[in-house]
Amino acid sequence: MTFTKSITLGLLLVHGFLLLWATVGFIEWFWETPPWPRVSNPEFPRDVLFIQWTLTLAAGIVFIVGFILAWPRTPIALACVYAAMAALCAVETTRYMQSDTRYIAMALEYVAYAAILVFLFRSSSFPPS
């Protein structure tokens, strides 16, 4: 397996996990006491969580459906979703989170978005139309 195919497979797994995580997050959003330990950050208000789970679900769907359909606009669409996720991350980090490592986590999230987008814009898996 080539390096590009390995990275693409890894990104499919990551975005599949995002779909699962967002689904569980939405179940928790609608059901206050799920029978499992909550994955939603208790520091975030419900409206922020709704936006978080919507964007997370969108990222998973855009990447997976874009890959399956070989949609050439996948990198652009994902850049838009990631930009919204980055903005929300800034709000969550500066307004609600209390952890001493919150800014490190935010920086790592931004680096991950950038690295994924650089890969996608240069990848033959999503050739420009």
N, C-alpha and C positions, 0 to 999 in steps of 0.2 A: 504494500500500500504506500502510495506517495505521501509526502509531507502534507501537501494541499488536501488530499482526501482525508488524511488523519485529522487535520484541523477542522475540516468541514464536518466530519462525523462527530468530533467533540462538540462543535457548536450545535449540531442537531440534538445531542444529548443535553446540553446546557439549556437550550430553548424548550426541549421537552420537559425538563425539570421546572422551568419557569411556568409552563402551562399547568403542571400539577400543583405547584406552589400557589399560583393565583387561584386555582379552583378551590383548594383548601382554604385559602384566605377569604374567598367569597362565601364559602359555607360558614366560616366563622363570623363573617359580617352579618349574615342573615340569622345565624343560630348562636345565641350568646354563650351557651354552655355546651360546646362539642365534647364528645367522649374521648378526647385526646388532648395532649398539651398544646396550647395555642401557638400558632406560628406568627400571629399578628403581634406587632410591637405594641404593648399596652400604653406606651407614652404618646402614641398618635391618636388624634381624634378620629371619629368614624368617617367624616368627610374626606380626610386625608387618606385613610385606609382604602376608601372606595376608589379614589384616584390611583393610589398605588396598585391595587389589584387590577384595575382596568388597564393601566399601562403595562403591567407585567404580563397580563393575558395577551394584550396586543403585540408585545414583542415576541412572545412565543408563537402566536399565530402567523404573524408576518414572516418570520424566519422560516418556519416549517412549511407553510403553504407556498411561500416564495421559492423554496428549494424544490419542493415536489413539482411545481409548475414551471420551474426554471424561469421565473419571472425576472426580467432584466432590471426592473425597478426596485427589487428587493433592497439593495444597499441604500437607496435614497429613502425608501419608506422606513427602513429600520433606523436610519439617521434621524428622521423626524421623531420616531418613538423614543429613541435614546435621548434626544435633546429634551423632550418633555420629562423623561425619567430623571435626567440630570438636574433639571430645574426643581422637580419635586424633591430630589435628594438634598439639594441645598436648603430648601425650606425645612425639611424634616431634621436635618443636621443642625441648623442654626436656631431653629425655633423650639423643637421638641425634645431632641435627644440630650441625654445627660452624661453619657459615657465619656471618659477621658480620651478615648481613642476615636471619637466620632469623626474628627477631621481626617484622620488617617484612612478610615473606612471610606469616607467620601472621595478622597483622592484615588484610592484603589479602584473604586467603582468607575470613576471618570477615566482612569487609565484602561480599564477593561473595555469600556465603550469605545474608546479611541482605537485600541488595538484590534478589536473585532471589525470596526468600520474600515480601517486601513486594509485589513485582510480582504474583506468583502469587495471593496472598490478595486482591488488589484487581482481578485480571483477570477479564474476562468469558469467557476461554477455559476456565476451570475454575469454573463457577458453583457456589455452595454448593447442596447438595441440600435 
